[in-house]
Amino acid sequence: MQNNVLILDFGSQYTQLIARRVRELNIYCEIHPFNNPPQDVSGFKAVILSGSPFSVRSEDAPHPDLSAIKGKLPLLAVCYGAQYLAHFNGGSVEPSDIREYGRANLSYINSSEPFFEGIEEGSQVWMSHSDTIKKLPEGGVRVASTADVENAAYRIEGEETYAIQFHPEVYHTTDGRQLLENFLVKIAGVAQTWTPDNFVDMTVADLKKKVGDGKVVLGLSGGVDSTVAAVLLNKAIGKNLYCIFVNNGLLRKNEFENVLKQYEGMGLNVKGVDASARFLEALKGVEDPELKRKAIGRVFIEVFDDEAHELKDVEWLGQGTIYPDVIESISVKGPSATIKSHHNVGGLPDFMKLKVVEPLNMLFKDEVRRVGASMGIDAELLGRHPFPGPGLGIRILGDITAEKVRMLQEVDHIFIEGLKSWGLYDKVWQAGAMLLPVNSVGVMGDERTYEKCVALRAVESTDGMTADWVHLPYDFLQKVSNDIINKVKGVNRVVYDISSKPPATIEWE
């Protein structure tokens, strides 16, 4: 752990972006909540304090004990972190005369500071705070300013402690990567050794140690995450890995057969289980999206329990859980709000006596793909769009029936195949169709129709934490819309979703 970076999360919406930017420098980092930090920080090479929606002046503001960190380890305090160090160490933080939010430019930089090496005056930064530092803490030395923020950055004399009131992790801070590299590499001396090959070697060694001679049953979905998890586990334990691909009745058209064929020749021990009727029965009459997710997750676990009992002495359940799943489901790494639960996160019921192994649960989606490529997994499989674990169950708004599943499968098939034939599939991060719980009036021939409306969704992203809608060509959308309405019985209207994440989520449920 000697080259790890610790990020203490104060609840900022940008904390995960800090982790991404650090990892882009080939440096491994971990996020821990401010109120539950590691007991021993001696193994970390540097610490970063995140921003926060709180004000340091409020009574309920995060107030961690930094005695084991400040002055002992290289420390970078971002936004709230910078104000925290000032407020509780002899400085002063007061409400700003103007709300400091958005783009700003550094009007002064102490160019002799290694912290700002390669960064020039005028460099754009991103501010996001309503308080400002009026007086620096004891030992504080100003090293940068903007037109409106005098103490935009400072350091503490006699320590490797730096603080900034802007966010280097966001795209709008043009030299944010350089600044993080200056702090972590030049000042803290962190080695840039965390590569996909390094991760594979480290993870396989850890899995061998953790699982030993134990047997693992793992659910495959045909997607990137579960496949990469399976190959990692296969490298570590070989024949003791038992992969199961479950047809939950909510897959894409022909996906059950296609996925099983896809895994032929990969050296994995895979069994297909058709449990579609069991899932659809459990979902009968369920409309609430959270209840649907939980029902799908429950049956998913039950099916695995049944299959595990058919295997002798299975001890472990392998899962392809990735970092955004963990963050959005249970906020285990910080006090940020729970967005929605994921089918493969949150523990196992008491009746299931399997321990969980999740080799990817600290990776973002793009990192998973790079790890997969380093292990020689087929590029077409790695380039496959993400598909939610609950499948079409969370793309059918309202209750789920076999007929609605059939209808959406046809719609989705036309949309995805259209993206491929038009050369657009690889330009989109994720795409799919939603079946809406509304009917609308239409005209086909001379007859009035009153049928379903579907929404098409296509986004571009790197990791799923944020996403922008894709500007698909109008002639493509027109062709797909016509094909859907003409070929899918029960649909007479198609709309295109132009919402970004945030404020929307990628899936509608």
C-alpha positions as CSV (number, residue, x, y, z in Angstrom):
1,M,0.0,0.0,0.0
2,Q,3.0,2.3,-0.1
3,N,1.9,4.2,-3.2
4,N,-1.7,4.6,-2.3
5,V,-3.5,7.9,-2.0
6,L,-6.2,8.5,0.6
7,I,-9.2,10.7,-0.3
8,L,-11.3,11.7,2.6
9,D,-14.9,12.4,1.4
10,F,-16.8,15.2,3.0
11,G,-19.9,14.5,0.8
12,S,-18.9,16.5,-2.3
13,Q,-20.6,15.5,-5.6
14,Y,-17.1,15.7,-7.1
15,T,-15.3,13.3,-4.8
16,Q,-15.5,10.4,-7.3
17,L,-14.0,12.7,-10.0
18,I,-10.9,13.3,-7.7
19,A,-10.4,9.5,-7.6
20,R,-10.7,9.3,-11.4
21,R,-8.2,12.0,-12.0
22,V,-5.7,10.5,-9.6
23,R,-6.1,7.1,-11.3
24,E,-5.6,8.7,-14.7
25,L,-2.1,9.5,-13.4
26,N,-1.5,5.7,-12.9
27,I,-1.8,6.2,-9.1
28,Y,-4.0,4.0,-7.0
29,C,-6.3,5.8,-4.5
30,E,-9.1,5.0,-2.2
31,I,-12.1,7.0,-1.0
32,H,-13.1,6.8,2.7
33,P,-15.7,8.8,4.5
34,F,-14.4,11.6,6.8
35,N,-16.2,10.0,9.7
36,N,-14.7,6.6,9.2
37,P,-11.1,7.0,8.0
38,P,-8.6,4.1,8.1
39,Q,-7.3,3.6,11.6
40,D,-3.7,3.4,10.3
41,V,-2.8,5.9,7.6
42,S,1.0,5.3,7.8
43,G,0.9,3.3,4.6
44,F,-0.5,6.1,2.5
45,K,1.8,8.4,0.6
46,A,-0.5,11.4,0.4
47,V,-4.0,12.5,1.5
48,I,-6.6,14.6,-0.3
49,L,-9.5,16.3,1.5
50,S,-12.6,16.7,-0.7
51,G,-15.1,19.5,-1.0
52,S,-18.5,19.4,0.8
53,P,-22.0,20.8,0.6
54,F,-21.5,22.0,4.2
55,S,-20.2,25.3,5.4
56,V,-17.3,25.0,7.9
57,R,-19.2,27.6,10.0
58,S,-22.3,25.4,10.5
59,E,-22.7,23.4,13.7
60,D,-23.2,20.1,11.9
61,A,-20.2,20.6,9.5
62,P,-17.8,17.6,9.2
63,H,-15.1,18.0,11.8
64,P,-12.5,15.1,11.5
65,D,-9.4,14.6,13.6
66,L,-6.5,15.2,11.2
67,S,-3.8,14.9,13.9
68,A,-2.4,11.8,12.2
69,I,-2.3,13.4,8.8
70,K,-1.6,17.2,8.9
71,G,2.1,17.9,9.0
72,K,2.9,14.2,8.8
73,L,1.8,13.3,5.3
74,P,1.6,15.4,2.1
75,L,-1.9,16.9,2.2
76,L,-4.0,18.6,-0.5
77,A,-7.1,20.3,0.8
78,V,-9.8,21.1,-1.9
79,C,-12.5,23.7,-1.4
80,Y,-14.2,22.7,1.9
81,G,-10.9,21.1,2.9
82,A,-9.1,24.3,2.4
83,Q,-11.6,26.3,4.4
84,Y,-11.6,23.6,7.1
85,L,-7.8,23.9,7.5
86,A,-8.2,27.7,7.7
87,H,-11.2,27.8,10.0
88,F,-9.8,25.4,12.7
89,N,-6.2,26.5,12.6
90,G,-6.2,30.2,13.3
91,G,-7.6,31.6,10.1
92,S,-11.1,32.9,9.3
93,V,-13.8,31.8,6.9
94,E,-16.8,34.1,6.2
95,P,-19.7,34.3,3.7
96,S,-18.4,35.6,0.4
97,D,-19.7,39.0,-0.8
98,I,-20.5,37.4,-4.1
99,R,-21.3,33.7,-4.7
100,E,-18.1,32.2,-6.1
101,Y,-19.4,29.6,-8.5
102,G,-18.3,28.8,-12.0
103,R,-15.3,29.7,-14.2
104,A,-12.5,31.9,-12.9
105,N,-8.9,32.7,-13.9
106,L,-5.8,32.7,-11.8
107,S,-4.6,36.3,-11.8
108,Y,-1.6,35.6,-9.5
109,I,0.6,32.5,-9.2
110,N,3.7,32.1,-7.2
111,S,5.7,30.6,-10.0
112,S,8.5,29.5,-7.7
113,E,6.2,26.9,-6.1
114,P,6.5,23.3,-7.5
115,F,2.8,23.1,-6.9
116,F,2.2,25.4,-9.9
117,E,5.0,24.1,-12.1
118,G,3.9,24.2,-15.7
119,I,0.8,26.4,-14.9
120,E,0.7,30.0,-16.0
121,E,-1.3,33.0,-14.8
122,G,-4.6,33.2,-16.6
123,S,-5.2,29.5,-16.2
124,Q,-8.9,28.7,-15.9
125,V,-10.2,27.1,-12.7
126,W,-13.7,26.1,-11.4
127,M,-15.1,27.6,-8.2
128,S,-18.0,26.2,-6.3
129,H,-18.5,27.8,-2.8
130,S,-20.4,30.5,-1.0
131,D,-17.9,31.0,1.8
132,T,-14.4,32.3,1.3
133,I,-11.1,32.4,3.3
134,K,-10.6,35.9,4.6
135,K,-7.6,35.1,6.8
136,L,-5.1,32.3,6.2
137,P,-4.4,29.8,9.0
138,E,-1.3,29.9,11.2
139,G,1.7,29.4,8.9
140,G,-0.3,30.0,5.8
141,V,1.3,31.5,2.7
142,R,-0.8,32.7,-0.2
143,V,0.4,31.1,-3.5
144,A,-2.4,32.0,-5.9
145,S,-5.4,34.4,-6.4
146,T,-8.2,35.1,-8.8
147,A,-9.8,38.5,-9.4
148,D,-12.5,37.8,-6.8
149,V,-10.7,35.3,-4.5
150,E,-7.5,36.6,-2.9
151,N,-6.7,33.3,-1.1
152,A,-7.4,30.9,-4.0
153,A,-4.5,28.7,-3.0
154,Y,-2.1,28.6,0.0
155,R,0.5,26.4,1.6
156,I,1.5,25.8,5.2
157,E,5.1,26.7,6.1
158,G,7.1,23.8,7.4
159,E,4.6,21.2,6.0
160,E,3.8,19.6,2.7
161,T,0.3,20.9,3.1
162,Y,-1.4,22.7,0.2
163,A,-4.9,24.1,-0.1
164,I,-7.0,25.4,-2.9
165,Q,-10.5,26.9,-3.0
166,F,-11.2,25.6,-6.6
167,H,-11.8,22.1,-7.9
168,P,-8.9,20.6,-9.9
169,E,-10.8,17.4,-10.6
170,V,-13.5,19.0,-12.9
171,Y,-13.1,19.4,-16.6
172,H,-13.5,23.2,-16.4
173,T,-10.2,23.5,-14.5
174,T,-7.9,23.4,-17.5
175,D,-4.7,22.6,-15.7
176,G,-6.3,20.5,-13.0
177,R,-4.4,17.3,-14.1
178,Q,-1.1,19.1,-14.0
179,L,-1.8,20.5,-10.6
180,L,-2.7,17.1,-9.2
181,E,0.4,15.6,-10.8
182,N,2.6,18.3,-9.3
183,F,1.3,17.6,-5.8
184,L,1.2,13.8,-6.0
185,V,4.4,13.1,-8.0
186,K,6.7,16.1,-7.5
187,I,5.8,17.0,-3.9
188,A,4.5,13.8,-2.4
189,G,6.8,11.5,-4.4
190,V,4.0,9.0,-5.3
191,A,5.1,6.4,-7.9
192,Q,3.0,6.2,-11.1
193,T,2.9,2.4,-11.1
194,W,-0.8,1.6,-11.0
195,T,-1.4,0.2,-14.5
196,P,-3.9,-2.5,-15.9
197,D,-1.2,-5.1,-15.9
198,N,-0.2,-4.2,-12.4
199,F,-3.8,-4.4,-11.3
200,V,-4.2,-7.8,-12.8
201,D,-1.1,-9.2,-11.1
202,M,-2.1,-7.7,-7.7
203,T,-5.7,-8.8,-8.0
204,V,-4.9,-12.4,-9.0
205,A,-2.5,-12.7,-6.1
206,D,-5.1,-11.3,-3.7
207,L,-7.7,-13.7,-5.0
208,K,-5.5,-16.7,-4.6
209,K,-4.8,-15.6,-1.0
210,K,-8.4,-14.8,-0.2
211,V,-10.2,-17.7,-1.9
212,G,-7.4,-20.3,-1.7
213,D,-8.8,-23.7,-2.7
214,G,-12.4,-22.6,-2.3
215,K,-15.0,-22.8,-5.0
216,V,-16.6,-19.7,-6.5
217,V,-20.0,-19.5,-8.3
218,L,-20.3,-16.4,-10.4
219,G,-23.1,-14.9,-12.4
220,L,-22.3,-14.0,-16.0
221,S,-24.4,-11.4,-17.9
222,G,-22.5,-11.2,-21.1
223,G,-21.4,-7.7,-20.2
224,V,-18.0,-6.3,-19.6
225,D,-18.0,-6.3,-15.8
226,S,-18.9,-9.9,-15.1
227,T,-16.7,-11.2,-18.0
228,V,-13.6,-9.4,-16.7
229,A,-14.4,-10.5,-13.2
230,A,-14.7,-14.1,-14.4
231,V,-11.4,-14.0,-16.4
232,L,-9.6,-12.6,-13.3
233,L,-11.1,-15.3,-11.1
234,N,-10.3,-17.9,-13.7
235,K,-6.6,-16.8,-13.7
236,A,-6.6,-17.1,-9.9
237,I,-8.5,-20.4,-9.2
238,G,-9.1,-22.0,-12.6
239,K,-11.4,-25.1,-12.4
240,N,-12.8,-24.0,-9.0
241,L,-14.7,-21.2,-10.8
242,Y,-18.3,-22.1,-11.8
243,C,-20.0,-19.5,-14.0
244,I,-23.8,-19.3,-14.4
245,F,-25.7,-17.2,-16.9
246,V,-29.3,-16.7,-15.8
247,N,-32.0,-15.9,-18.2
248,N,-34.2,-13.6,-16.1
249,G,-36.7,-13.1,-18.9
250,L,-35.7,-9.5,-19.1
251,L,-32.7,-9.8,-21.5
252,R,-32.4,-8.4,-25.0
253,K,-33.8,-10.3,-28.0
254,N,-32.0,-13.6,-28.4
255,E,-29.4,-12.6,-25.8
256,F,-29.6,-15.8,-23.8
257,E,-28.5,-18.0,-26.7
258,N,-26.0,-15.4,-28.1
259,V,-24.2,-14.9,-24.8
260,L,-23.7,-18.6,-24.2
261,K,-22.2,-18.9,-27.6
262,Q,-20.0,-15.9,-26.9
263,Y,-18.3,-17.6,-24.0
264,E,-17.4,-20.7,-26.0
265,G,-13.7,-20.9,-26.4
266,M,-12.8,-18.6,-23.5
267,G,-11.9,-21.4,-21.2
268,L,-14.7,-20.6,-18.7
269,N,-16.9,-23.2,-17.1
270,V,-20.3,-21.8,-18.0
271,K,-23.9,-23.1,-17.3
272,G,-27.0,-21.5,-18.7
273,V,-30.1,-21.4,-16.5
274,D,-33.5,-20.3,-17.9
275,A,-35.4,-18.9,-14.9
276,S,-37.5,-16.3,-16.9
277,A,-40.8,-17.7,-15.7
278,R,-39.7,-17.4,-12.0
279,F,-38.6,-13.8,-12.4
280,L,-41.8,-12.7,-14.3
281,E,-43.9,-14.3,-11.6
282,A,-42.1,-12.4,-8.8
283,L,-42.6,-9.1,-10.7
284,K,-46.3,-9.6,-11.4
285,G,-48.2,-6.4,-10.4
286,V,-45.0,-4.7,-9.1
287,E,-44.8,-1.1,-10.3
288,D,-42.4,0.7,-7.9
289,P,-38.9,0.8,-9.4
290,E,-37.1,0.1,-6.2
291,L,-39.4,-2.8,-5.4
292,K,-38.8,-4.2,-8.9
293,R,-35.0,-3.9,-8.4
294,K,-35.3,-5.7,-5.1
295,A,-37.5,-8.4,-6.4
296,I,-35.1,-9.1,-9.3
297,G,-32.2,-9.1,-6.9
298,R,-34.0,-11.5,-4.5
299,V,-34.9,-14.0,-7.2
300,F,-31.4,-13.6,-8.7
301,I,-29.9,-14.7,-5.3
302,E,-32.5,-17.5,-4.9
303,V,-31.6,-18.9,-8.3
304,F,-27.9,-18.8,-7.4
305,D,-28.6,-20.4,-4.1
306,D,-30.4,-23.3,-5.9
307,E,-27.5,-23.7,-8.4
308,A,-24.9,-23.5,-5.6
309,H,-26.6,-26.3,-3.8
310,E,-26.1,-28.5,-6.8
311,L,-22.4,-27.8,-6.7
312,K,-20.4,-29.4,-3.9
313,D,-18.7,-27.3,-1.3
314,V,-19.1,-23.9,-2.9
315,E,-18.0,-21.2,-0.5
316,W,-18.0,-18.0,-2.5
317,L,-20.3,-15.9,-4.7
318,G,-18.4,-13.9,-7.3
319,Q,-19.8,-10.7,-8.6
320,G,-18.9,-8.1,-11.2
321,T,-19.8,-5.1,-9.0
322,I,-17.9,-2.0,-10.0
323,Y,-17.3,1.2,-8.1
324,P,-20.2,3.4,-9.4
325,D,-22.6,0.6,-8.4
326,V,-21.2,0.7,-4.8
327,I,-21.3,4.5,-4.7
328,E,-24.8,4.9,-6.0
329,S,-26.3,2.0,-3.9
330,I,-25.2,2.4,-0.4
331,S,-22.7,5.3,-0.2
332,V,-20.2,3.1,1.7
333,K,-17.4,5.4,0.7
334,G,-18.9,8.7,1.9
335,P,-21.9,10.6,3.2
336,S,-23.3,11.4,-0.3
337,A,-26.9,10.5,-1.0
338,T,-28.1,7.1,-2.2
339,I,-29.4,7.4,-5.7
340,K,-30.8,3.9,-6.3
341,S,-30.0,0.3,-5.3
342,H,-28.2,-2.1,-7.6
343,H,-29.1,-5.8,-7.9
344,N,-25.7,-7.0,-7.0
345,V,-24.9,-4.7,-4.1
346,G,-25.9,-4.7,-0.5
347,G,-25.1,-8.1,1.0
348,L,-26.7,-11.5,1.0
349,P,-29.7,-12.9,2.9
350,D,-29.0,-15.0,6.0
351,F,-30.1,-18.2,4.3
352,M,-27.4,-18.0,1.7
353,K,-24.2,-19.2,3.3
354,L,-21.8,-17.8,0.7
355,K,-19.1,-15.2,1.1
356,V,-18.8,-12.5,-1.5
357,V,-15.8,-11.8,-3.7
358,E,-15.9,-8.7,-5.9
359,P,-12.6,-8.2,-7.8
360,L,-13.7,-5.1,-9.6
361,N,-15.5,-3.2,-6.9
362,M,-12.9,-0.3,-6.8
363,L,-12.8,0.2,-10.6
364,F,-14.7,2.5,-12.9
365,K,-16.1,1.2,-16.1
366,D,-13.4,2.5,-18.4
367,E,-10.8,1.0,-16.0
368,V,-12.5,-2.4,-16.3
369,R,-12.3,-2.2,-20.1
370,R,-8.6,-1.4,-19.9
371,V,-8.0,-4.3,-17.5
372,G,-10.0,-6.6,-19.9
373,A,-7.9,-5.5,-22.9
374,S,-4.7,-6.2,-21.0
375,M,-5.9,-9.8,-20.4
376,G,-6.6,-10.3,-24.1
377,I,-10.4,-10.3,-23.9
378,D,-12.0,-9.8,-27.4
379,A,-12.4,-6.1,-28.3
380,E,-16.0,-6.6,-29.5
381,L,-17.0,-7.9,-26.1
382,L,-15.2,-5.1,-24.3
383,G,-16.8,-2.5,-26.5
384,R,-20.3,-3.8,-25.7
385,H,-22.6,-1.2,-24.2
386,P,-23.4,-1.5,-20.5
387,F,-26.7,-3.2,-19.8
388,P,-28.3,-3.0,-16.4
389,G,-28.4,-6.1,-14.2
390,P,-32.2,-5.9,-13.8
391,G,-32.4,-5.7,-17.6
392,L,-35.5,-4.5,-19.3
393,G,-37.2,-4.7,-15.9
394,I,-36.2,-1.1,-15.2
395,R,-36.8,0.0,-18.8
396,I,-40.5,-1.0,-18.6
397,L,-42.0,1.7,-16.5
398,G,-44.9,0.4,-14.4
399,D,-45.8,-3.3,-14.1
400,I,-44.1,-5.9,-16.2
401,T,-45.8,-8.5,-18.4
402,A,-44.4,-11.0,-20.9
403,E,-46.1,-9.1,-23.7
404,K,-44.4,-5.8,-22.6
405,V,-41.1,-7.6,-22.5
406,R,-41.6,-8.9,-26.0
407,M,-42.6,-5.5,-27.3
408,L,-39.6,-3.7,-25.8
409,Q,-37.2,-6.5,-27.0
410,E,-38.3,-5.8,-30.5
411,V,-38.0,-2.0,-30.1
412,D,-34.6,-2.3,-28.5
413,H,-33.4,-4.7,-31.2
414,I,-34.3,-2.3,-34.0
415,F,-32.6,0.6,-32.2
416,I,-29.3,-1.2,-31.3
417,E,-29.0,-2.9,-34.7
418,G,-29.7,0.4,-36.3
419,L,-26.8,2.0,-34.4
420,K,-24.5,-0.7,-35.6
421,S,-25.6,-0.6,-39.3
422,W,-25.2,3.2,-39.3
423,G,-21.7,3.0,-37.7
424,L,-22.9,4.8,-34.6
425,Y,-22.7,2.0,-32.0
426,D,-19.1,2.6,-31.0
427,K,-19.7,6.4,-30.7
428,V,-22.3,5.8,-28.0
429,W,-21.4,4.7,-24.5
430,Q,-24.9,3.2,-23.7
431,A,-28.1,3.0,-25.6
432,G,-31.5,1.5,-25.0
433,A,-35.3,2.0,-25.2
434,M,-37.8,2.6,-22.5
435,L,-41.4,1.5,-22.6
436,L,-43.6,4.2,-21.1
437,P,-46.7,3.6,-19.1
438,V,-48.8,5.8,-21.3
439,N,-50.8,5.4,-24.5
440,S,-51.2,8.0,-27.1
441,V,-53.5,8.5,-30.1
442,G,-52.2,7.8,-33.5
443,V,-53.4,7.1,-37.1
444,M,-52.4,4.1,-39.1
445,G,-54.0,4.0,-42.5
446,D,-57.4,5.5,-42.0
447,E,-57.8,3.9,-38.5
448,R,-57.3,5.6,-35.1
449,T,-54.8,3.8,-32.8
450,Y,-54.3,4.2,-29.1
451,E,-51.0,2.5,-28.3
452,K,-47.7,2.6,-26.4
453,C,-45.0,5.3,-26.5
454,V,-41.4,4.4,-26.3
455,A,-38.4,6.6,-25.5
456,L,-35.0,6.1,-27.0
457,R,-31.9,6.9,-24.9
458,A,-28.3,7.2,-26.0
459,V,-25.5,8.8,-23.9
460,E,-21.8,9.4,-24.0
461,S,-19.8,8.9,-20.8
462,T,-16.5,7.6,-19.5
463,D,-17.6,5.9,-16.3
464,G,-21.4,6.3,-15.9
465,M,-21.0,8.8,-13.0
466,T,-21.9,11.6,-15.4
467,A,-23.3,11.4,-19.0
468,D,-24.4,13.6,-21.8
469,W,-27.1,12.7,-24.4
470,V,-25.8,12.0,-27.9
471,H,-26.7,14.1,-30.9
472,L,-27.8,11.3,-33.1
473,P,-28.5,12.3,-36.8
474,Y,-32.1,13.2,-37.5
475,D,-32.3,11.0,-40.5
476,F,-31.2,8.1,-38.4
477,L,-33.8,8.8,-35.7
478,Q,-36.4,9.2,-38.4
479,K,-35.5,5.8,-39.9
480,V,-35.5,4.0,-36.5
481,S,-38.8,5.6,-35.5
482,N,-40.5,4.5,-38.7
483,D,-39.1,1.0,-38.4
484,I,-40.3,0.7,-34.8
485,I,-43.8,2.0,-35.4
486,N,-44.2,-0.1,-38.6
487,K,-42.7,-3.4,-37.2
488,V,-43.6,-3.5,-33.5
489,K,-47.2,-4.1,-32.9
490,G,-48.5,-2.0,-30.0
491,V,-46.3,1.0,-30.4
492,N,-47.4,4.1,-32.3
493,R,-45.1,6.9,-31.0
494,V,-41.3,7.2,-30.5
495,V,-39.5,10.0,-28.6
496,Y,-35.8,10.7,-28.0
497,D,-34.5,11.5,-24.4
498,I,-32.2,14.6,-24.4
499,S,-31.6,14.7,-20.6
500,S,-28.1,14.5,-19.2
501,K,-26.8,12.9,-16.0
502,P,-27.1,14.8,-13.7
503,P,-29.9,15.9,-13.2
504,A,-31.4,12.7,-14.8
505,T,-30.0,9.2,-14.5
506,I,-29.1,7.1,-17.5
507,E,-31.8,4.6,-16.8
508,W,-35.4,5.8,-16.2
509,E,-35.8,3.7,-13.1
